[in-house]
Amino acid sequence: MANPIPSNQGLLKKYQDLDQKGNIMAEYVWIDAEGGTRSKSRTLKYKEEGYTPKDLPVWNFDGSSTGQAPGDNSDVYLRPVAVYPDPFRPGPNILVLTECWMADGTPNKFNYRFEAAKIFEKFADQEPWWGLEQEYTMLDLSNRPLGWPVAGFPAPQGPYYCGVGAGKVVQRDIVEAHYKACLYSGITISGTNAEVMPAQWEFQVGPAVGINLGDEMWMARFLLNRVAEDFGARISYHPKPMPGDWNGAGLHSNFSTKEMRQEGGIKHIEAAIKKLEGRHQQHIAVYGDDNILRLTGRHETGSIDKFTWGVADRGSSIRIPRETAAKGYGYFEDRRPASNADPYRITHIIMETLFE
């Protein structure tokens, strides 16, 4: 195992309270060609009322270094879309979520937010609520799951899900730090838990309305990677990071409309499921890379080749919670998306399938 470079967070702390002389640090965050996050900092003047996306300057970066533009036309522009308090630089400093745009005024080909935002605006009267469950795996610098033996494998699955105690969970400190960072930044994080495979965890974002869900999930991912950096760990969103008899990692997507949440809403849920069934392969195409390794019909998944649904059935494509079935209204869960799927693409295609 490669030794991580020791963290100097203790040394850094003595500088965090220094006077910034009327300035703030703004960390511009964007989504790259590989479905990861990148960021760069700039200095802005302090404003007592704070900054909104409209107040912030458009910036740019070298897209040829991120796989987002050719070298002979490399400028990609960062347009601010959301602002959050920065938990790594306490004070007036901010995180700025951005969209990527080209010089000719068109969205970058990896900018999936633009089209998603349009469909949410078009069908805003549906009042779509979302909740996403982000599973991930913590790795050391040699890409071995943290806490796993150097040779061989841990004991079989069973004691790890929502586990408590040494030998059952690892790196709870990363999970706790991320949880606090999200709350500080105003992310609608609704909980966390250890998952079925050792070194695998989950956090949930939502309920959030419309495009805000994708914005908050992307910022939560950025925060998780940034926290893990401080602990010398890596975060994997791969849907099957370890082959064998282990659960994969998903991005289970919970959804409801105003009609689904009202008395008699179950009929609207069932109608929606019928529409989803008819476009199963189109959804699979945008539900993440290497999802075929996860959607096997085993380990609490449905088969990638077959659409199924059921009440309280975690082995189906779509699960209706038992409480929803009992009450006759509520929400449904799409269990097909992989952990590395883009939340903008998930929410966009569900809205498109149900309402276009």
C-alpha positions in Angstrom: 0.0 0.0 0.0 1.3 3.4 -0.9 1.8 5.7 2.1 -0.4 8.8 2.0 1.2 12.2 2.3 0.6 13.3 5.9 -2.1 15.9 6.3 -1.0 19.4 7.5 -4.5 20.4 8.6 -3.3 21.3 12.1 -0.6 23.6 10.6 -3.1 25.1 8.2 -5.6 26.0 10.9 -3.4 28.8 12.3 -3.8 30.6 9.0 -7.5 30.3 8.6 -8.3 33.2 10.9 -6.0 35.7 9.3 -7.6 38.9 8.1 -8.4 38.7 4.4 -8.3 42.5 4.0 -11.8 42.9 2.6 -11.5 40.0 0.2 -13.1 36.6 -0.1 -12.0 33.3 -1.7 -14.4 31.9 -4.3 -13.8 28.2 -5.3 -15.4 27.6 -8.7 -16.4 24.0 -9.1 -17.3 22.2 -12.3 -18.0 18.7 -13.7 -15.4 17.4 -16.0 -15.5 14.9 -19.0 -15.1 11.9 -16.8 -18.0 12.7 -14.4 -15.7 14.0 -11.7 -15.4 17.5 -10.1 -12.6 20.0 -10.5 -12.2 23.4 -9.0 -10.0 26.6 -9.0 -10.0 29.6 -6.8 -10.2 33.3 -7.4 -10.3 36.4 -5.1 -13.4 38.7 -5.0 -14.2 41.7 -3.0 -16.2 41.1 0.2 -19.9 42.1 0.0 -21.9 42.3 3.2 -25.1 41.0 1.4 -23.1 38.1 -0.1 -23.0 36.9 -3.7 -25.7 35.3 -5.9 -24.9 33.5 -9.1 -25.9 36.6 -11.1 -23.4 38.7 -9.2 -20.5 36.5 -9.9 -18.2 36.9 -12.9 -18.0 34.3 -15.6 -14.6 32.6 -15.6 -12.7 30.1 -17.8 -10.3 27.2 -17.8 -8.2 25.2 -20.2 -10.6 22.5 -21.5 -7.9 20.7 -23.4 -6.4 19.6 -20.0 -9.7 18.2 -18.8 -10.9 16.4 -22.0 -13.6 19.1 -22.5 -12.2 21.0 -25.5 -9.5 20.7 -28.2 -6.2 22.3 -27.8 -6.8 24.8 -30.7 -10.0 26.1 -29.1 -9.4 25.3 -25.5 -11.2 28.0 -23.5 -14.3 26.7 -21.6 -16.3 29.2 -19.7 -17.7 28.7 -16.2 -21.1 30.3 -15.6 -22.1 30.3 -11.9 -25.4 28.6 -11.1 -25.4 28.1 -7.3 -23.5 29.4 -4.3 -22.7 27.7 -1.0 -20.7 28.5 2.1 -17.2 27.0 2.0 -16.6 24.6 5.0 -12.9 24.4 4.2 -12.3 28.1 4.5 -14.6 29.3 7.3 -15.8 32.9 7.1 -17.3 34.7 4.1 -15.6 32.4 1.6 -17.8 30.6 -0.9 -18.1 27.5 -3.2 -19.5 28.3 -6.6 -21.1 25.6 -8.7 -20.9 26.3 -12.4 -22.0 25.2 -15.8 -19.5 24.7 -18.6 -20.0 26.7 -21.9 -18.1 27.1 -25.1 -16.9 30.4 -26.6 -19.7 30.3 -29.3 -22.4 30.4 -26.6 -23.3 26.7 -26.7 -23.2 24.5 -23.6 -20.2 22.2 -23.4 -21.1 18.6 -24.5 -20.6 17.4 -20.9 -22.9 20.1 -19.6 -26.0 18.0 -18.8 -27.5 20.6 -16.4 -28.6 22.9 -19.2 -31.2 20.6 -20.7 -32.3 19.3 -17.4 -33.0 22.8 -16.1 -35.1 23.5 -19.2 -37.4 20.5 -18.7 -37.8 21.3 -15.0 -38.9 24.8 -15.9 -41.3 23.5 -18.5 -43.0 21.2 -16.1 -42.6 23.2 -12.9 -46.3 22.8 -12.2 -45.7 19.1 -11.5 -43.8 20.1 -8.4 -41.3 17.2 -8.7 -39.6 16.1 -5.5 -36.4 14.1 -5.6 -34.2 12.2 -3.1 -31.0 10.5 -4.2 -29.1 7.8 -2.3 -25.4 8.0 -3.2 -23.5 4.9 -2.5 -19.7 5.0 -2.7 -16.6 3.0 -1.6 -13.5 4.4 0.3 -10.2 3.2 -1.1 -6.6 3.5 -0.1 -4.0 5.0 -2.5 -3.4 1.5 -4.0 -7.2 1.3 -4.8 -7.8 -1.4 -2.2 -11.0 -0.8 -0.1 -10.1 0.7 3.3 -10.0 -1.9 6.1 -9.7 -4.9 3.8 -6.9 -7.3 4.4 -3.8 -6.8 2.3 -4.2 -10.3 1.0 -7.5 -12.1 0.8 -11.0 -10.8 1.6 -13.0 -9.7 4.6 -15.7 -12.0 6.2 -18.8 -12.3 4.0 -21.5 -9.6 3.9 -23.8 -9.5 6.8 -22.5 -7.4 9.8 -21.5 -4.3 7.8 -24.8 -2.7 6.8 -25.6 0.0 9.3 -22.8 -1.6 11.4 -21.3 -0.3 14.6 -18.0 -1.2 16.0 -14.4 -2.1 14.9 -14.3 -4.8 12.3 -17.7 -3.8 11.0 -17.1 -0.2 9.8 -14.1 1.8 8.7 -13.3 5.5 8.3 -16.4 6.8 10.1 -14.4 10.0 10.6 -14.6 10.7 6.8 -18.3 10.1 6.9 -18.9 12.4 9.9 -16.7 15.1 8.5 -18.5 15.0 5.2 -21.9 15.1 6.9 -20.9 18.2 8.9 -19.4 19.9 5.8 -22.7 19.3 3.8 -24.8 20.8 6.7 -22.5 23.8 6.9 -22.8 24.4 3.2 -26.6 24.2 3.2 -26.8 20.9 1.3 -30.1 19.1 2.0 -28.3 16.0 3.2 -30.9 13.8 5.0 -28.7 11.1 6.4 -25.9 8.6 6.1 -25.3 4.9 6.8 -22.7 2.1 6.3 -23.6 -0.1 3.4 -23.6 -3.9 2.8 -20.0 -4.2 1.5 -17.2 -3.3 4.0 -15.7 0.2 3.2 -18.9 1.1 1.3 -21.1 3.9 2.7 -24.1 5.9 1.6 -25.5 9.4 2.0 -28.8 10.8 0.9 -29.6 14.2 -0.5 -33.2 15.4 -0.6 -36.0 15.9 -0.7 -35.2 18.7 -3.1 -37.2 20.3 -5.8 -36.4 20.4 -9.5 -32.8 21.2 -10.6 -31.7 21.9 -7.0 -31.4 18.2 -6.4 -28.7 17.8 -9.1 -26.9 20.9 -7.9 -26.8 19.7 -4.4 -25.7 16.2 -5.2 -22.8 17.4 -7.3 -21.7 19.8 -4.6 -22.1 16.9 -2.0 -19.8 14.8 -4.2 -17.3 17.6 -4.4 -17.3 17.9 -0.6 -16.9 14.2 -0.2 -13.8 14.1 -2.4 -12.4 17.2 -0.8 -12.9 15.7 2.7 -11.4 12.4 1.7 -8.4 14.3 0.4 -7.7 15.6 3.9 -7.7 12.0 5.2 -5.4 10.6 2.4 -8.3 8.4 1.0 -9.9 8.0 -2.4 -13.6 7.9 -3.2 -14.8 5.4 -5.8 -18.2 5.8 -7.4 -17.7 2.7 -9.5 -20.9 0.5 -9.5 -18.9 -2.7 -8.9 -15.5 -1.7 -7.4 -14.8 -5.3 -6.2 -15.7 -8.3 -8.3 -17.3 -11.3 -6.6 -20.0 -11.9 -4.0 -20.3 -8.2 -2.9 -23.0 -5.7 -3.4 -22.4 -3.1 -6.0 -23.0 0.7 -5.5 -26.0 2.5 -6.8 -27.7 5.9 -6.9 -31.2 5.0 -6.0 -33.5 7.8 -7.2 -36.7 8.6 -5.3 -39.4 10.6 -7.1 -42.9 12.0 -6.7 -45.1 14.7 -8.2 -47.8 16.7 -6.5 -50.4 14.3 -7.8 -48.5 11.2 -6.5 -48.3 12.8 -3.0 -52.1 13.3 -2.8 -54.9 11.0 -1.9 -55.2 8.4 -4.7 -51.7 9.1 -5.9 -50.9 5.4 -6.4 -52.7 5.4 -9.8 -50.4 8.2 -11.0 -47.4 6.2 -9.7 -48.5 3.1 -11.5 -49.1 5.1 -14.7 -45.6 6.5 -14.4 -44.1 3.0 -14.0 -45.8 1.9 -17.2 -44.2 4.8 -19.0 -40.8 4.0 -17.5 -41.1 0.3 -18.6 -41.6 1.4 -22.2 -38.2 3.3 -22.2 -36.1 0.9 -20.1 -33.1 0.7 -22.5 -33.1 4.5 -23.0 -32.8 5.0 -19.2 -30.1 2.3 -18.9 -28.1 4.1 -21.5 -27.7 7.2 -19.3 -27.8 5.5 -15.9 -24.0 5.2 -15.5 -21.0 3.4 -16.8 -20.3 -0.3 -16.1 -23.8 -0.7 -14.7 -24.0 -4.1 -16.4 -21.5 -5.3 -13.7 -24.0 -4.3 -11.0 -27.5 -5.0 -12.5 -27.2 -8.7 -12.5 -30.5 -9.7 -10.7 -28.5 -10.5 -7.6 -27.3 -8.4 -4.6 -30.5 -6.4 -4.4 -30.7 -5.4 -8.0 -32.9 -6.2 -11.0 -31.5 -7.5 -14.3 -30.2 -4.9 -16.7 -32.1 -6.6 -19.5 -35.5 -6.8 -17.8 -37.8 -4.2 -16.4 -39.6 -5.2 -13.2 -41.4 -3.5 -10.4 -42.9 -4.4 -7.0 -43.9 -3.3 -3.5 -41.0 -3.4 -1.1 -39.0 -5.4 -3.6 -35.3 -4.4 -3.7 -34.6 -6.9 -6.4 -36.8 -5.0 -8.9 -36.1 -2.1 -11.3 -38.7 0.1 -9.6 -39.7 -0.3 -5.9 -42.9 1.1 -4.4 -42.3 1.5 -0.7 -44.7 -0.5 1.4 -45.9 2.6 3.2 -46.8 4.2 -0.2 -48.8 1.1 -1.2 -50.6 1.0 2.2 -51.5 4.7 2.1 -52.3 4.8 -1.6 -50.0 7.8 -2.3 -46.4 8.8 -1.9 -43.4 8.1 -4.1 -41.5 5.4 -6.0 -37.8 4.5 -6.1 -35.9 3.9 -9.4 -33.2 1.4 -8.3 -31.5 1.2 -11.7 -29.0 4.1 -11.7 -25.4 3.3 -11.0 -23.5 5.2 -8.3 -21.5 7.0 -11.0 -24.5 8.3 -12.9 -25.0 12.0 -13.5 -27.9 13.2 -11.4 -28.8 15.8 -14.0 -29.2 13.0 -16.6 -31.2 10.8 -14.3 -33.7 13.5 -13.4 -33.9 14.8 -17.0 -34.8 11.5 -18.5 -37.4 10.6 -15.8 -39.1 14.0 -16.4 -38.9 13.5 -20.2 -40.3 10.0 -20.1 -43.2 10.9 -17.8 -44.2 14.3 -19.2 -42.9 14.9 -22.8 
